[in-house]
Amino acid sequence: MAFGFGRLRLSSEAFWRLTPRELAAAIGRETGPAHAPLDRASLAALMARFPD
């Protein structure tokens, strides 16, 4: 809600009329594409590189 009202500057009526898919598309347009989570091999490589 904070993102919809604050960053997207939607009215209350417009916000509540959005479908979850429409809201996700609007958020994605503002924030860029979501990054996929690390797979096991990438996490192991990251942990080896930064062991602390």
N, C-alpha and C positions, 0 to 999 in steps of 0.2 A: 504494500500500500504506500509506504514511504517513497519508493522508487516511482510508482505510478503518479502519485500526487506531486512529489517534489521534482524529480528529474524530468519526467515526461510531461509534467504540468497538465495532467488530465483533470477534468471536472469529476466530481463524485459520480454523476450520472454516466459519463463516458467510461470511467474505470469499471463500474459494476456491470456495464453492458459487454465488456470484453470477454471473450472466451479465454481459457487458459492458453490455448495455442496462439491467439492474437497477442496476449500479454507477453508470452515468451518471445515472439517475433519482434515486438517493439523493444523489449529489453536487449535482445541480441543485436538489433540495429544500433543501439546506443553503446553497448559494451564490447561489441565484436564477437567473433565466434568463440564458443566454449572450447576449452582444451580437454582432450581425452585424459582420463586418469592414467598414471604410470602403470605399465605392465610389470610383471615380476622381474624380468631381466633388466629393465630400465631402473627399477628401484634398487636392485642389487648393485648395479654399476654406480649409481649415485651414492649408495652407502659405502662402497669401496673407495670412492673418490673423496668422500667427506666422512671419515670414520668417527668423528666426535659425536 
